[in-house]
Amino acid sequence: MVILGIDPGYAIVGYGCIDYRGGAYRVLGYGAITTPAGQPFPARLQTIYRDMDFLMKKYSPQVMSIEELFFTNNQKTGIAVAQARGVILLSAMENEVEVAEYTPLQVKQSVVGYGRAEKKQVMEMTRSLLKLREVPKPDDTADALALTICHAHASGSQLRSIRAGL
């Protein structure tokens, strides 16, 4: 199964793509879509959409694993990320790619085995499981790869139904 992991944002969208078969991971690619801070916001969304469409066509994933959005203190930033997430989801739908959404707690539980794991632990375990020489940069890229692992573990299990109450 080809899984495209996405860590949504509007300045940086982390992505990672793996092929998961027979319990083995094969990394197909990873990186980040970036948009310049001075660019008008609608143009940033257009860049994200176009680059997502390119990734969908390049990797032909069966599923896109994306982090659920949680609003924290800064609602203005949260709304902008939600808009970026919207164009990312649109890209998946336009390319007929299934979408699986996971909370940060679900990702931590799946990758590390503990829902309250530190970010550094998740990044190191992601590196180890995927047999990478170093943790991918930026952090958004490592987070996207962790989302691919989460979906690989969750497909066919009850993890997808576990909610943030871990």
C-alpha positions as CSV (number, residue, x, y, z in Angstrom):
1,M,0.0,0.0,0.0
2,V,1.4,3.4,-1.0
3,I,0.7,6.0,1.8
4,L,1.3,9.7,1.4
5,G,1.6,11.4,4.8
6,I,0.9,15.1,5.1
7,D,1.6,17.5,8.0
8,P,-0.6,20.4,7.0
9,G,0.5,24.1,7.2
10,Y,0.6,27.1,5.0
11,A,4.2,28.1,5.2
12,I,5.4,24.5,5.3
13,V,3.5,21.4,4.3
14,G,5.6,18.3,5.2
15,Y,5.1,15.3,3.1
16,G,6.4,11.7,3.1
17,C,5.5,8.7,1.0
18,I,6.1,5.1,1.8
19,D,5.2,1.7,0.3
20,Y,4.1,-0.6,3.1
21,R,3.9,-4.3,2.2
22,G,4.2,-7.4,4.4
23,G,5.1,-5.4,7.4
24,A,8.1,-3.7,5.6
25,Y,8.5,0.0,4.9
26,R,10.1,1.4,1.8
27,V,10.5,5.1,1.6
28,L,9.5,6.5,-1.8
29,G,10.3,10.2,-1.0
30,Y,9.8,13.0,1.4
31,G,10.2,16.8,1.6
32,A,8.3,19.9,2.1
33,I,6.1,22.3,0.1
34,T,7.0,25.8,1.1
35,T,5.4,29.2,0.4
36,P,7.1,32.6,0.9
37,A,5.8,34.7,3.8
38,G,5.4,37.8,1.6
39,Q,3.3,36.0,-1.0
40,P,-0.5,36.8,-1.0
41,F,-2.3,34.1,0.9
42,P,-4.5,33.0,-2.0
43,A,-1.4,32.5,-4.1
44,R,0.1,30.4,-1.2
45,L,-2.9,28.2,-1.3
46,Q,-2.6,27.8,-5.0
47,T,1.0,26.7,-4.7
48,I,0.0,24.2,-2.1
49,Y,-2.8,22.8,-4.2
50,R,-0.6,22.6,-7.3
51,D,2.3,20.9,-5.5
52,M,-0.1,18.5,-3.8
53,D,-1.6,17.6,-7.2
54,F,2.0,17.0,-8.4
55,L,2.7,14.7,-5.5
56,M,-0.5,12.8,-6.0
57,K,0.4,12.1,-9.6
58,K,4.0,11.3,-8.9
59,Y,3.4,8.7,-6.1
60,S,-0.2,7.5,-6.9
61,P,-1.0,6.8,-3.3
62,Q,-3.8,4.6,-2.2
63,V,-4.3,6.7,0.9
64,M,-3.3,10.1,2.3
65,S,-2.7,10.1,6.0
66,I,-3.1,13.6,7.4
67,E,-3.0,15.1,10.9
68,E,-6.3,16.3,12.3
69,L,-6.3,20.0,13.0
70,F,-6.5,21.3,16.6
71,F,-6.9,25.0,17.4
72,T,-4.6,26.2,20.1
73,N,-4.0,29.8,21.3
74,N,-3.6,31.5,17.9
75,Q,-7.0,31.3,16.1
76,K,-5.8,33.4,13.2
77,T,-3.0,30.9,12.4
78,G,-5.4,28.0,13.0
79,I,-7.8,29.4,10.4
80,A,-5.0,29.8,7.9
81,V,-3.8,26.2,8.5
82,A,-7.4,25.0,8.1
83,Q,-7.7,26.7,4.8
84,A,-4.4,25.1,3.6
85,R,-5.7,21.8,4.9
86,G,-8.8,22.3,2.8
87,V,-6.9,22.6,-0.4
88,I,-4.8,19.6,0.6
89,L,-8.0,17.5,1.1
90,L,-9.4,18.8,-2.2
91,S,-6.3,17.6,-4.0
92,A,-6.8,14.1,-2.5
93,M,-10.5,14.1,-3.5
94,E,-9.7,15.3,-7.0
95,N,-7.2,12.5,-7.4
96,E,-9.6,9.9,-5.9
97,V,-7.3,9.2,-3.0
98,E,-8.7,7.9,0.3
99,V,-8.1,10.2,3.3
100,A,-7.3,8.9,6.8
101,E,-7.1,11.5,9.6
102,Y,-5.2,11.0,12.9
103,T,-4.7,13.0,16.1
104,P,-1.2,13.7,17.3
105,L,-1.9,11.3,20.2
106,Q,-2.8,8.5,17.8
107,V,0.4,9.1,15.8
108,K,2.6,9.0,19.0
109,Q,0.8,5.9,20.2
110,S,1.4,4.2,16.9
111,V,5.0,5.2,16.3
112,V,6.4,5.1,19.8
113,G,3.8,3.0,21.7
114,Y,3.0,5.9,24.1
115,G,0.4,8.6,23.3
116,R,2.2,11.3,25.3
117,A,5.7,10.7,23.8
118,E,8.0,13.6,23.3
119,K,8.3,15.0,19.7
120,K,12.0,14.0,19.7
121,Q,11.1,10.4,20.6
122,V,8.6,10.2,17.7
123,M,11.2,11.7,15.3
124,E,13.9,9.2,16.3
125,M,11.6,6.2,16.1
126,T,10.4,7.4,12.7
127,R,14.0,7.5,11.6
128,S,14.7,4.1,13.0
129,L,11.6,2.3,11.6
130,L,12.2,3.7,8.1
131,K,15.9,3.0,8.3
132,L,16.9,6.6,7.5
133,R,20.4,7.8,8.3
134,E,19.1,10.9,10.0
135,V,15.8,12.5,11.0
136,P,14.4,14.3,8.0
137,K,14.3,18.1,8.1
138,P,12.3,20.2,8.5
139,D,10.4,18.7,11.4
140,D,7.2,18.9,9.3
141,T,8.7,16.3,7.0
142,A,9.5,13.9,9.9
143,D,5.9,14.5,11.2
144,A,4.5,13.5,7.7
145,L,6.6,10.3,7.7
146,A,5.3,9.5,11.2
147,L,1.8,9.8,9.8
148,T,2.6,7.2,7.1
149,I,3.8,4.8,9.8
150,C,0.6,5.5,11.8
151,H,-1.6,4.6,8.9
152,A,0.5,1.5,8.1
153,H,0.0,0.3,11.7
154,A,-3.7,1.4,11.8
155,S,-4.8,-0.1,8.6
156,G,-6.6,-3.3,9.5
157,S,-6.5,-2.5,13.3
158,Q,-8.7,-0.6,15.7
159,L,-6.2,2.3,16.0
160,R,-8.2,4.4,13.5
161,S,-11.1,4.4,16.0
162,I,-9.0,5.4,19.1
163,R,-9.7,9.0,20.0
164,A,-7.6,11.6,21.7
165,G,-8.6,10.3,25.2
166,L,-5.5,8.0,25.5
